[in-house]
Amino acid sequence: MKIAIVTTDGETVSQHFGRSPYYKIYTFEEGDPIAVEMRQRGTGHFDPRQRQEETHHDGHDHEAEGHGYGAEARDKHTSMAAELADCDVLVAGGMGRGAYESFRQAGLEVILTRLREINDVINAYTEGTLENLADERTH
């Protein structure tokens, strides 16, 4: 099993999924972590093509659909989920509701937490006490 945690520094859980440049990924075997890797994100805000496109606004009112919804957002979420195709769980401090639902539909267990330290998240997950605060931490 693999758990991906969004982070900016490898030590703390990023509070905004879309703004975190890395995933810290733990591989578990029989309930114990056996490997850890830092993986740089290449999708969403960290896709070089996306940065170029963000400078051109199409005039469409995306906020009317809600944050993270619509065909363009679904396409971005699909590419982000593909980046985590080898993972089972995604942990973040918060994310948009559209991203949350897209990742769940892609088969990821998505956990949104108020815990800040990655070590605390891993300990709570292995102890079965990591609370999912999705209702209060999606926007």
BASEKE-528173 format. One record per residue: residue in one letter; residue number from 1; x, y, z of N, C-alpha, C in turn. Coordinates in nm, 4 decimals, always signed. Example, Ala and Ser with C-alpha at 12.3 -4.5 7.8 and 13.67 -1.06 7.14 Angstrom:
// BASEKE-528173
- A/1/+1.3190/-0.5690/+0.7800/+1.2300/-0.4500/+0.7800/+1.3200/-0.3300/+0.7800
- S/2/+1.2850/-0.2250/+0.7080/+1.3670/-0.1060/+0.7140/+1.2900/+0.0030/+0.7870
//
This chain:
// BASEKE-528173
- M/1/+0.0845/-0.1167/+0.0000/+0.0000/+0.0000/+0.0000/+0.0892/+0.1232/+0.0000
- K/2/+0.0443/+0.2292/-0.0713/+0.1179/+0.3557/-0.0756/+0.0283/+0.4711/-0.0335
- I/3/+0.0863/+0.5576/+0.0497/+0.0189/+0.6787/+0.0953/+0.0962/+0.7987/+0.0425
- A/4/+0.0277/+0.8878/-0.0294/+0.0873/+1.0111/-0.0809/+0.0387/+1.1273/+0.0048
- I/5/+0.1328/+1.2084/+0.0520/+0.0998/+1.3240/+0.1340/+0.1530/+1.4477/+0.0621
- V/6/+0.0666/+1.5464/+0.0389/+0.1120/+1.6681/-0.0290/+0.1937/+1.7517/+0.0679
- T/7/+0.3028/+1.8094/+0.0146/+0.3946/+1.8839/+0.1000/+0.4717/+1.9872/+0.0196
- T/8/+0.5176/+2.0873/+0.0888/+0.6068/+2.1855/+0.0269/+0.7511/+2.1629/+0.0697
- D/9/+0.7704/+2.0907/+0.1823/+0.9042/+2.0775/+0.2394/+0.9433/+1.9363/+0.2819
- G/10/+0.8554/+1.8391/+0.2667/+0.8864/+1.7016/+0.3060/+0.8649/+1.6723/+0.4528
- E/11/+0.8322/+1.7741/+0.5316/+0.8127/+1.7566/+0.6758/+0.6697/+1.7853/+0.7196
- T/12/+0.6046/+1.8803/+0.6505/+0.4707/+1.9214/+0.6911/+0.3698/+1.8945/+0.5795
- V/13/+0.2457/+1.8740/+0.6209/+0.1348/+1.8534/+0.5279/+0.0961/+1.9883/+0.4707
- S/14/+0.0903/+1.9970/+0.3392/+0.0487/+2.1206/+0.2754/-0.1001/+2.1418/+0.3010
- Q/15/-0.1359/+2.2633/+0.3365/-0.2754/+2.2940/+0.3676/-0.3590/+2.3217/+0.2436
- H/16/-0.2950/+2.3403/+0.1290/-0.3676/+2.3639/+0.0040/-0.3115/+2.2694/-0.1007
- F/17/-0.3858/+2.1668/-0.1342/-0.3394/+2.0655/-0.2282/-0.2828/+2.1259/-0.3561
- G/18/-0.3560/+2.2180/-0.4158/-0.3180/+2.2722/-0.5452/-0.1898/+2.3526/-0.5461
- R/19/-0.1444/+2.3954/-0.4299/-0.0239/+2.4795/-0.4227/+0.0989/+2.4032/-0.3717
- S/20/+0.0876/+2.2743/-0.3528/+0.2013/+2.1979/-0.3010/+0.2804/+2.1359/-0.4164
- P/21/+0.4119/+2.1561/-0.4195/+0.4923/+2.1090/-0.5326/+0.5354/+1.9626/-0.5243
- Y/22/+0.5141/+1.8976/-0.4084/+0.5642/+1.7612/-0.3915/+0.4617/+1.6694/-0.3278
- Y/23/+0.4847/+1.5407/-0.3495/+0.4194/+1.4356/-0.2727/+0.5297/+1.3637/-0.1961
- K/24/+0.5065/+1.3367/-0.0704/+0.5940/+1.2458/+0.0040/+0.5173/+1.1150/+0.0108
- I/25/+0.5769/+1.0119/-0.0450/+0.5054/+0.8855/-0.0621/+0.5696/+0.7774/+0.0241
- Y/26/+0.4853/+0.7165/+0.1065/+0.5270/+0.6071/+0.1930/+0.4722/+0.4763/+0.1372
- T/27/+0.5587/+0.3776/+0.1252/+0.5169/+0.2435/+0.0863/+0.5121/+0.1584/+0.2125
- F/28/+0.3986/+0.0926/+0.2331/+0.3782/+0.0087/+0.3509/+0.3701/-0.1380/+0.3102
- E/29/+0.4241/-0.2214/+0.3966/+0.4106/-0.3655/+0.3814/+0.3803/-0.4221/+0.5192
- E/30/+0.2713/-0.4953/+0.5292/+0.2274/-0.5532/+0.6573/+0.2172/-0.4475/+0.7670
- G/31/+0.1685/-0.3283/+0.7310/+0.1448/-0.2219/+0.8267/+0.2650/-0.1377/+0.8637
- D/32/+0.3807/-0.1688/+0.8082/+0.5015/-0.0930/+0.8405/+0.5541/-0.0213/+0.7171
- P/33/+0.6027/+0.1027/+0.7348/+0.6615/+0.1727/+0.6205/+0.7955/+0.1090/+0.5840
- I/34/+0.8126/+0.0761/+0.4545/+0.9376/+0.0136/+0.4109/+1.0155/+0.1011/+0.3134
- A/35/+0.9503/+0.2053/+0.2606/+1.0185/+0.2955/+0.1678/+0.9508/+0.4313/+0.1713
- V/36/+1.0302/+0.5357/+0.1457/+0.9796/+0.6730/+0.1400/+1.0440/+0.7404/+0.0203
- E/37/+0.9641/+0.8140/-0.0555/+1.0178/+0.8895/-0.1690/+0.9534/+1.0264/-0.1754
- M/38/+1.0275/+1.1219/-0.2266/+0.9726/+1.2533/-0.2579/+0.9501/+1.2541/-0.4076
- R/39/+0.8299/+1.2908/-0.4483/+0.7950/+1.2946/-0.5902/+0.7510/+1.4359/-0.6248
- Q/40/+0.8147/+1.4951/-0.7235/+0.7775/+1.6295/-0.7672/+0.6526/+1.6216/-0.8532
- R/41/+0.5623/+1.7152/-0.8304/+0.4390/+1.7204/-0.9096/+0.4678/+1.7799/-1.0464
- G/42/+0.4012/+1.7280/-1.1468/+0.4156/+1.7804/-1.2820/+0.2818/+1.8146/-1.3443
- T/43/+0.1779/+1.8211/-1.2608/+0.0433/+1.8494/-1.3104/-0.0164/+1.9665/-1.2341
- G/44/-0.1341/+2.0080/-1.2774/-0.2029/+2.1196/-1.2122/-0.1210/+2.2466/-1.2240
- H/45/-0.1032/+2.3168/-1.1129/-0.0270/+2.4415/-1.1123/+0.1209/+2.4181/-1.1434
- F/46/+0.1648/+2.2927/-1.1386/+0.3060/+2.2605/-1.1593/+0.3324/+2.2019/-1.2974
- D/47/+0.2346/+2.2060/-1.3837/+0.2505/+2.1653/-1.5234/+0.2999/+2.2870/-1.6004
- P/48/+0.4174/+2.2778/-1.6656/+0.4699/+2.3942/-1.7385/+0.3706/+2.4507/-1.8408
- R/49/+0.2920/+2.3650/-1.9034/+0.1914/+2.4133/-1.9992/+0.0832/+2.4922/-1.9287
- Q/50/+0.0473/+2.4507/-1.8069/-0.0568/+2.5184/-1.7292/-0.0147/+2.6606/-1.6960
- R/51/+0.1105/+2.6807/-1.6589/+0.1579/+2.8154/-1.6244/+0.1409/+2.9107/-1.7413
- Q/52/+0.1671/+2.8609/-1.8600/+0.1526/+2.9441/-1.9785/+0.0048/+2.9748/-2.0036
- E/53/-0.0814/+2.8745/-1.9880/-0.2250/+2.8931/-2.0118/-0.2877/+2.9856/-1.9092
- E/54/-0.2361/+2.9875/-1.7844/-0.2944/+3.0717/-1.6795/-0.2810/+3.2196/-1.7102
- T/55/-0.1904/+3.2543/-1.7993/-0.1749/+3.3952/-1.8345/-0.2807/+3.4402/-1.9341
- H/56/-0.3553/+3.3458/-1.9915/-0.4616/+3.3770/-2.0876/-0.5958/+3.3403/-2.0275
- H/57/-0.6793/+3.4384/-1.9969/-0.8110/+3.4149/-1.9399/-0.9122/+3.4110/-2.0531
- D/58/-0.9985/+3.3082/-2.0505/-1.0938/+3.2915/-2.1607/-1.2230/+3.3697/-2.1424
- G/59/-1.2382/+3.4410/-2.0292/-1.3583/+3.5207/-2.0074/-1.4751/+3.4416/-1.9515
- H/60/-1.4646/+3.3098/-1.9397/-1.5727/+3.2275/-1.8864/-1.5753/+3.2388/-1.7344
- D/61/-1.6920/+3.2468/-1.6776/-1.7072/+3.2581/-1.5322/-1.7023/+3.1188/-1.4701
- H/62/-1.5815/+3.0712/-1.4388/-1.5655/+2.9377/-1.3809/-1.6203/+2.9307/-1.2390
- E/63/-1.6226/+3.0402/-1.1674/-1.6718/+3.0393/-1.0303/-1.8203/+3.0056/-1.0246
- A/64/-1.8947/+3.0339/-1.1309/-2.0375/+3.0021/-1.1315/-2.0601/+2.8518/-1.1211
- E/65/-1.9640/+2.7716/-1.1683/-1.9759/+2.6263/-1.1617/-1.9299/+2.5724/-1.0270
- G/66/-1.8615/+2.6530/-0.9489/-1.8034/+2.6077/-0.8237/-1.6566/+2.5775/-0.8445
- H/67/-1.5792/+2.5898/-0.7384/-1.4347/+2.5694/-0.7459/-1.4027/+2.4239/-0.7784
- G/68/-1.3277/+2.4046/-0.8877/-1.2819/+2.2708/-0.9218/-1.3798/+2.1875/-1.0002
- Y/69/-1.4785/+2.2500/-1.0624/-1.5762/+2.1764/-1.1423/-1.5663/+2.2187/-1.2884
- G/70/-1.6317/+2.1453/-1.3741/-1.6300/+2.1751/-1.5158/-1.5361/+2.0816/-1.5897
- A/71/-1.5482/+2.0783/-1.7216/-1.4713/+1.9854/-1.8042/-1.3213/+2.0080/-1.7920
- E/72/-1.2788/+2.1333/-1.7935/-1.1356/+2.1632/-1.7842/-1.0788/+2.1167/-1.6505
- A/73/-1.1518/+2.1411/-1.5430/-1.1070/+2.0983/-1.4103/-1.1020/+1.9461/-1.4017
- R/74/-1.2022/+1.8789/-1.4578/-1.2011/+1.7318/-1.4563/-1.0794/+1.6767/-1.5288
- D/75/-1.0442/+1.7377/-1.6424/-0.9255/+1.6938/-1.7168/-0.7994/+1.7108/-1.6324
- K/76/-0.7873/+1.8227/-1.5630/-0.6706/+1.8460/-1.4771/-0.6668/+1.7451/-1.3634
- H/77/-0.7826/+1.7196/-1.3028/-0.7876/+1.6247/-1.1919/-0.7523/+1.4838/-1.2387
- T/78/-0.7945/+1.4496/-1.3597/-0.7620/+1.3175/-1.4139/-0.6116/+1.3023/-1.4305
- S/79/-0.5452/+1.4061/-1.4805/-0.3993/+1.3978/-1.4965/-0.3301/+1.3945/-1.3605
- M/80/-0.3837/+1.4651/-1.2621/-0.3258/+1.4609/-1.1280/-0.3416/+1.3225/-1.0669
- A/81/-0.4578/+1.2623/-1.0839/-0.4808/+1.1276/-1.0307/-0.3895/+1.0267/-1.0996
- A/82/-0.3625/+1.0457/-1.2282/-0.2733/+0.9551/-1.3005/-0.1324/+0.9603/-1.2416
- E/83/-0.0926/+1.0758/-1.1928/+0.0375/+1.0916/-1.1281/+0.0489/+1.0049/-1.0027
- L/84/-0.0656/+0.9717/-0.9454/-0.0708/+0.8918/-0.8224/-0.1308/+0.7534/-0.8463
- A/85/-0.1230/+0.7057/-0.9679/-0.1861/+0.5782/-1.0033/-0.1340/+0.4616/-0.9207
- D/86/-0.0121/+0.4706/-0.8702/+0.0447/+0.3623/-0.7902/+0.0145/+0.3772/-0.6413
- C/87/-0.0624/+0.4803/-0.6032/-0.0934/+0.5071/-0.4632/-0.2366/+0.4669/-0.4303
- D/88/-0.2601/+0.4445/-0.3022/-0.3926/+0.4057/-0.2538/-0.4614/+0.5169/-0.1762
- V/89/-0.3812/+0.6012/-0.1111/-0.4335/+0.7042/-0.0217/-0.3658/+0.8367/-0.0562
- L/90/-0.4426/+0.9444/-0.0516/-0.3909/+1.0799/-0.0697/-0.4302/+1.1611/+0.0529
- V/91/-0.3310/+1.2266/+0.1160/-0.3555/+1.3079/+0.2350/-0.3161/+1.4515/+0.2059
- A/92/-0.4031/+1.5450/+0.2446/-0.3766/+1.6882/+0.2304/-0.4450/+1.7610/+0.3450
- G/93/-0.4091/+1.8882/+0.3611/-0.4772/+1.9705/+0.4598/-0.6125/+2.0168/+0.4098
- G/94/-0.6213/+2.0447/+0.2794/-0.7465/+2.0886/+0.2203/-0.7361/+2.0894/+0.0694
- M/95/-0.8512/+2.0917/+0.0046/-0.8576/+2.0978/-0.1420/-0.9991/+2.1342/-0.1830
- G/96/-1.0139/+2.1691/-0.3094/-1.1458/+2.1997/-0.3623/-1.2330/+2.0750/-0.3683
- R/97/-1.3618/+2.0945/-0.3579/-1.4565/+1.9817/-0.3593/-1.4483/+1.9042/-0.4908
- G/98/-1.4293/+1.9751/-0.6019/-1.4192/+1.9075/-0.7311/-1.3000/+1.8140/-0.7368
- A/99/-1.1842/+1.8591/-0.6880/-1.0644/+1.7744/-0.6840/-1.0877/+1.6551/-0.5917
- Y/100/-1.1450/+1.6804/-0.4765/-1.1725/+1.5741/-0.3789/-1.2560/+1.4631/-0.4437
- E/101/-1.3643/+1.5023/-0.5086/-1.4528/+1.4032/-0.5707/-1.3842/+1.3323/-0.6873
- S/102/-1.3065/+1.4056/-0.7656/-1.2361/+1.3443/-0.8790/-1.1364/+1.2394/-0.8327
- F/103/-1.0602/+1.2686/-0.7278/-0.9632/+1.1714/-0.6764/-1.0322/+1.0484/-0.6201
- R/104/-1.1425/+1.0684/-0.5538/-1.2181/+0.9534/-0.5013/-1.2698/+0.8674/-0.6155
- Q/105/-1.3210/+0.9315/-0.7199/-1.3702/+0.8556/-0.8350/-1.2587/+0.7801/-0.9056
- A/106/-1.1352/+0.8301/-0.8930/-1.0197/+0.7627/-0.9532/-0.9717/+0.6459/-0.8673
- G/107/-1.0360/+0.6243/-0.7532/-1.0022/+0.5097/-0.6696/-0.9124/+0.5385/-0.5514
- L/108/-0.8799/+0.6664/-0.5284/-0.7971/+0.7024/-0.4141/-0.8831/+0.7251/-0.2900
- E/109/-0.8348/+0.6793/-0.1768/-0.8943/+0.7195/-0.0502/-0.8347/+0.8569/-0.0207
- V/110/-0.9171/+0.9596/-0.0083/-0.8687/+1.0955/+0.0148/-0.8996/+1.1333/+0.1589
- I/111/-0.7951/+1.1720/+0.2305/-0.8095/+1.2111/+0.3702/-0.7610/+1.3546/+0.3845
- L/112/-0.8477/+1.4402/+0.4350/-0.8122/+1.5794/+0.4622/-0.8018/+1.5946/+0.6133
- T/113/-0.6883/+1.6472/+0.6570/-0.6569/+1.6492/+0.7989/-0.6115/+1.7868/+0.8453
- R/114/-0.6231/+1.8097/+0.9754/-0.5691/+1.9329/+1.0330/-0.4295/+1.9086/+1.0902
- L/115/-0.3843/+1.7827/+1.0919/-0.2488/+1.7539/+1.1390/-0.1481/+1.8221/+1.0482
- R/116/-0.0449/+1.8769/+1.1054/+0.0548/+1.9519/+1.0279/+0.1797/+1.8694/+0.9970
- E/117/+0.2235/+1.7877/+1.0900/+0.3477/+1.7121/+1.0743/+0.3209/+1.5794/+1.0021
- I/118/+0.4001/+1.5519/+0.9001/+0.3827/+1.4279/+0.8241/+0.4007/+1.3058/+0.9142
- N/119/+0.4963/+1.3099/+1.0060/+0.5159/+1.1964/+1.0968/+0.3912/+1.1693/+1.1805
- D/120/+0.3213/+1.2753/+1.2227/+0.1972/+1.2590/+1.2983/+0.0895/+1.1921/+1.2123
- V/121/+0.0838/+1.2301/+1.0845/-0.0133/+1.1693/+0.9923/+0.0133/+1.0200/+0.9777
- I/122/+0.1392/+0.9846/+0.9547/+0.1752/+0.8434/+0.9367/+0.1434/+0.7638/+1.0626
- N/123/+0.1778/+0.8173/+1.1786/+0.1477/+0.7480/+1.3047/-0.0026/+0.7302/+1.3235
- A/124/-0.0788/+0.8364/+1.2998/-0.2241/+0.8276/+1.3160/-0.2847/+0.7292/+1.2164
- Y/125/-0.2344/+0.7288/+1.0938/-0.2878/+0.6358/+0.9934/-0.2610/+0.4913/+1.0351
- T/126/-0.1385/+0.4616/+1.0770/-0.1065/+0.3233/+1.1140/-0.1809/+0.2795/+1.2400
- E/127/-0.2141/+0.3750/+1.3275/-0.2902/+0.3437/+1.4491/-0.4404/+0.3399/+1.4229
- G/128/-0.4824/+0.3816/+1.3026/-0.6245/+0.3821/+1.2698/-0.6996/+0.4990/+1.3296
- T/129/-0.6281/+0.6067/+1.3648/-0.6932/+0.7212/+1.4296/-0.6923/+0.8475/+1.3434
- L/130/-0.6489/+0.8372/+1.2184/-0.6447/+0.9559/+1.1319/-0.7863/+0.9899/+1.0877
- E/131/-0.8355/+1.1031/+1.1367/-0.9720/+1.1473/+1.1087/-0.9770/+1.2208/+0.9748
- N/132/-1.0776/+1.1886/+0.8937/-1.0973/+1.2574/+0.7667/-1.1946/+1.3732/+0.7878
- L/133/-1.1454/+1.4950/+0.7674/-1.2250/+1.6158/+0.7901/-1.2700/+1.6774/+0.6572
- A/134/-1.3037/+1.5939/+0.5623/-1.3380/+1.6402/+0.4283/-1.4513/+1.7416/+0.4281
- D/135/-1.5526/+1.7226/+0.5105/-1.6662/+1.8152/+0.5082/-1.6273/+1.9574/+0.5468
- E/136/-1.5304/+1.9722/+0.6348/-1.4899/+2.1077/+0.6767/-1.3663/+2.1584/+0.6055
- R/137/-1.2944/+2.0722/+0.5312/-1.1679/+2.1139/+0.4713/-1.1697/+2.1134/+0.3183
- T/138/-1.2894/+2.1034/+0.2588/-1.3009/+2.1229/+0.1141/-1.3626/+2.2599/+0.0923
- H/139/-1.3308/+2.3195/-0.0206/-1.3828/+2.4537/-0.0493/-1.4248/+2.4602/-0.1945
//
